[in-house]
Amino acid sequence: MKKTPLQRTASAVLVALISLSVLFPLAWMAMAGFKGKTEVLRSPFQFFPDMWKFDNYVAIAKDPQFSRSMAVTFIGALIFTALSLAVNSMAAYAFARLDFPGKRFWWLYCILPMFIPVMAILLTSFMVVSKLGMLNTMAVLIIPGVASAAQMFFLRQFYLGVPIAIEEAARIDGATSWQIFVRIFLPQSGAPFAVMGITAYLAYWNAYVWPILTITDPNLMQIMQFLGSFRSERGNDWGLLMAGSALASLPTILLLLFFQRFIVNGVRISGIK
């Protein structure tokens, strides 16, 4: 049904309002980085600074602890994302296409964590990694969260939609289950992988509570951990904090802009399934 001019105008206004409400906090944070200490929380509210100052951005960019935290977090996020895609895709393929004893039980067992709040198992998780000697290592930030019930479920649903005739034809030609997974299922997984990868990357990048509990080594401090301890170490320098927060969000924004087409396709495919 074709929209009337009034409906198109209303839709455009609604989209503009939603976009403004989403982008306004981010824009204000970036603007606050150009303000002085007392100017950020000035009353009445003022969006633009009286005088543009680049000191905050220069100072935080030159801070070795900030640079180290950004680099360590980015490297950890890439490793975490790659392992998450590998582990969850193989598990999803196994539960979608392979037959093995106790398959239904193990599937229910794997997706059970979807219904358990993370905070409910936080203490026991800490006790486990402590007993394993994983504290203050990159492994404690990566390994415990690699297997994701939500991602297994999402990708399994996608694999169930792949025509079984293709798999049967490959088996007739002598292909093994691993070859079918690598040569048939993985090449078709670009869109869901984009959604899963971004989700895994954001989960690692935005993690705060777990790094606070498991990391005390300054050389392994994560970026959210660094920003969270900012006030206790540097006082109420809000302009500097906003500059650091703006720079910390930049890699994620660039990543989302680069993969936005794949994310939209992945959401569309999940909706069709």
Contacts in CASP RR format, 6 or more apart in sequence:
PFRMAT RR
TARGET T0000
AUTHOR 0000-0000-0000
METHOD contacts of the structure
MODEL  1
MKKTPLQRTASAVLVALISLSVLFPLAWMAMAGFKGKTEVLRSPFQFFPD
MWKFDNYVAIAKDPQFSRSMAVTFIGALIFTALSLAVNSMAAYAFARLDF
PGKRFWWLYCILPMFIPVMAILLTSFMVVSKLGMLNTMAVLIIPGVASAA
QMFFLRQFYLGVPIAIEEAARIDGATSWQIFVRIFLPQSGAPFAVMGITA
YLAYWNAYVWPILTITDPNLMQIMQFLGSFRSERGNDWGLLMAGSALASL
PTILLLLFFQRFIVNGVRISGIK
3 11 0 8 1.000
26 249 0 8 1.000
28 47 0 8 1.000
29 242 0 8 1.000
29 245 0 8 1.000
29 246 0 8 1.000
29 249 0 8 1.000
30 242 0 8 1.000
30 246 0 8 1.000
31 47 0 8 1.000
31 48 0 8 1.000
31 49 0 8 1.000
32 40 0 8 1.000
32 238 0 8 1.000
32 239 0 8 1.000
32 242 0 8 1.000
32 243 0 8 1.000
33 40 0 8 1.000
33 56 0 8 1.000
33 57 0 8 1.000
33 239 0 8 1.000
33 240 0 8 1.000
33 242 0 8 1.000
33 243 0 8 1.000
33 244 0 8 1.000
33 246 0 8 1.000
34 49 0 8 1.000
34 52 0 8 1.000
34 53 0 8 1.000
34 54 0 8 1.000
34 56 0 8 1.000
34 57 0 8 1.000
34 243 0 8 1.000
35 49 0 8 1.000
35 53 0 8 1.000
35 56 0 8 1.000
35 238 0 8 1.000
35 239 0 8 1.000
35 242 0 8 1.000
36 49 0 8 1.000
36 53 0 8 1.000
36 56 0 8 1.000
36 238 0 8 1.000
36 239 0 8 1.000
37 236 0 8 1.000
37 237 0 8 1.000
37 238 0 8 1.000
37 239 0 8 1.000
39 46 0 8 1.000
39 49 0 8 1.000
39 50 0 8 1.000
39 239 0 8 1.000
40 238 0 8 1.000
40 239 0 8 1.000
40 242 0 8 1.000
41 238 0 8 1.000
56 239 0 8 1.000
56 240 0 8 1.000
56 242 0 8 1.000
56 243 0 8 1.000
56 244 0 8 1.000
57 243 0 8 1.000
57 244 0 8 1.000
57 246 0 8 1.000
57 247 0 8 1.000
59 240 0 8 1.000
59 243 0 8 1.000
60 66 0 8 1.000
60 240 0 8 1.000
60 243 0 8 1.000
60 244 0 8 1.000
60 247 0 8 1.000
61 67 0 8 1.000
61 247 0 8 1.000
65 218 0 8 1.000
65 221 0 8 1.000
65 226 0 8 1.000
66 223 0 8 1.000
66 226 0 8 1.000
66 244 0 8 1.000
66 247 0 8 1.000
68 218 0 8 1.000
68 219 0 8 1.000
68 221 0 8 1.000
69 221 0 8 1.000
69 222 0 8 1.000
69 223 0 8 1.000
69 225 0 8 1.000
69 226 0 8 1.000
70 223 0 8 1.000
70 247 0 8 1.000
70 248 0 8 1.000
70 251 0 8 1.000
72 138 0 8 1.000
72 219 0 8 1.000
72 220 0 8 1.000
72 221 0 8 1.000
72 222 0 8 1.000
73 204 0 8 1.000
73 205 0 8 1.000
73 222 0 8 1.000
73 223 0 8 1.000
73 224 0 8 1.000
74 251 0 8 1.000
76 138 0 8 1.000
76 141 0 8 1.000
76 142 0 8 1.000
76 204 0 8 1.000
77 201 0 8 1.000
77 204 0 8 1.000
77 205 0 8 1.000
78 201 0 8 1.000
79 138 0 8 1.000
79 142 0 8 1.000
80 141 0 8 1.000
80 142 0 8 1.000
80 145 0 8 1.000
80 146 0 8 1.000
80 200 0 8 1.000
80 201 0 8 1.000
80 204 0 8 1.000
81 197 0 8 1.000
81 200 0 8 1.000
81 201 0 8 1.000
81 204 0 8 1.000
83 142 0 8 1.000
83 146 0 8 1.000
84 145 0 8 1.000
84 146 0 8 1.000
84 147 0 8 1.000
84 148 0 8 1.000
84 151 0 8 1.000
84 196 0 8 1.000
84 197 0 8 1.000
84 200 0 8 1.000
85 193 0 8 1.000
85 196 0 8 1.000
85 197 0 8 1.000
85 200 0 8 1.000
87 146 0 8 1.000
87 147 0 8 1.000
88 146 0 8 1.000
88 147 0 8 1.000
88 148 0 8 1.000
88 151 0 8 1.000
88 152 0 8 1.000
88 155 0 8 1.000
88 196 0 8 1.000
89 155 0 8 1.000
89 185 0 8 1.000
89 186 0 8 1.000
89 189 0 8 1.000
89 193 0 8 1.000
90 181 0 8 1.000
91 110 0 8 1.000
91 147 0 8 1.000
91 152 0 8 1.000
92 151 0 8 1.000
92 152 0 8 1.000
92 153 0 8 1.000
92 154 0 8 1.000
92 155 0 8 1.000
92 156 0 8 1.000
92 158 0 8 1.000
92 159 0 8 1.000
93 159 0 8 1.000
93 181 0 8 1.000
93 185 0 8 1.000
94 100 0 8 1.000
95 103 0 8 1.000
95 106 0 8 1.000
95 107 0 8 1.000
95 110 0 8 1.000
95 152 0 8 1.000
95 156 0 8 1.000
96 156 0 8 1.000
96 159 0 8 1.000
96 160 0 8 1.000
97 159 0 8 1.000
97 167 0 8 1.000
97 177 0 8 1.000
97 180 0 8 1.000
98 177 0 8 1.000
110 147 0 8 1.000
110 149 0 8 1.000
110 152 0 8 1.000
111 149 0 8 1.000
111 152 0 8 1.000
111 153 0 8 1.000
112 149 0 8 1.000
113 149 0 8 1.000
114 149 0 8 1.000
114 150 0 8 1.000
114 153 0 8 1.000
119 209 0 8 1.000
122 209 0 8 1.000
122 210 0 8 1.000
122 213 0 8 1.000
125 144 0 8 1.000
126 213 0 8 1.000
126 214 0 8 1.000
129 135 0 8 1.000
129 140 0 8 1.000
129 144 0 8 1.000
129 214 0 8 1.000
134 140 0 8 1.000
134 143 0 8 1.000
134 214 0 8 1.000
135 214 0 8 1.000
135 215 0 8 1.000
135 216 0 8 1.000
136 214 0 8 1.000
136 215 0 8 1.000
136 216 0 8 1.000
136 217 0 8 1.000
136 220 0 8 1.000
137 220 0 8 1.000
138 220 0 8 1.000
140 214 0 8 1.000
140 215 0 8 1.000
141 204 0 8 1.000
141 207 0 8 1.000
141 210 0 8 1.000
141 211 0 8 1.000
141 214 0 8 1.000
141 215 0 8 1.000
141 220 0 8 1.000
141 222 0 8 1.000
142 204 0 8 1.000
144 210 0 8 1.000
148 200 0 8 1.000
151 196 0 8 1.000
151 199 0 8 1.000
151 200 0 8 1.000
154 192 0 8 1.000
154 195 0 8 1.000
154 196 0 8 1.000
154 270 0 8 1.000
155 189 0 8 1.000
155 192 0 8 1.000
155 196 0 8 1.000
157 270 0 8 1.000
157 273 0 8 1.000
158 189 0 8 1.000
158 192 0 8 1.000
158 269 0 8 1.000
158 270 0 8 1.000
158 273 0 8 1.000
159 185 0 8 1.000
160 273 0 8 1.000
161 273 0 8 1.000
162 184 0 8 1.000
162 185 0 8 1.000
162 188 0 8 1.000
166 184 0 8 1.000
167 180 0 8 1.000
167 184 0 8 1.000
170 179 0 8 1.000
170 180 0 8 1.000
170 183 0 8 1.000
170 184 0 8 1.000
171 180 0 8 1.000
175 183 0 8 1.000
190 262 0 8 1.000
191 262 0 8 1.000
191 265 0 8 1.000
191 266 0 8 1.000
191 268 0 8 1.000
191 269 0 8 1.000
192 266 0 8 1.000
192 269 0 8 1.000
192 270 0 8 1.000
193 262 0 8 1.000
194 259 0 8 1.000
194 262 0 8 1.000
194 263 0 8 1.000
194 265 0 8 1.000
194 266 0 8 1.000
195 262 0 8 1.000
195 263 0 8 1.000
195 266 0 8 1.000
195 267 0 8 1.000
195 270 0 8 1.000
198 255 0 8 1.000
198 256 0 8 1.000
198 259 0 8 1.000
198 263 0 8 1.000
201 252 0 8 1.000
201 255 0 8 1.000
202 252 0 8 1.000
205 223 0 8 1.000
205 224 0 8 1.000
205 251 0 8 1.000
205 252 0 8 1.000
206 224 0 8 1.000
207 222 0 8 1.000
207 224 0 8 1.000
208 222 0 8 1.000
208 224 0 8 1.000
208 225 0 8 1.000
208 228 0 8 1.000
211 221 0 8 1.000
211 222 0 8 1.000
211 224 0 8 1.000
211 225 0 8 1.000
212 225 0 8 1.000
215 221 0 8 1.000
215 222 0 8 1.000
215 225 0 8 1.000
223 248 0 8 1.000
224 248 0 8 1.000
227 241 0 8 1.000
227 244 0 8 1.000
227 245 0 8 1.000
227 248 0 8 1.000
230 240 0 8 1.000
230 241 0 8 1.000
231 241 0 8 1.000
234 240 0 8 1.000
234 241 0 8 1.000
256 263 0 8 1.000
END
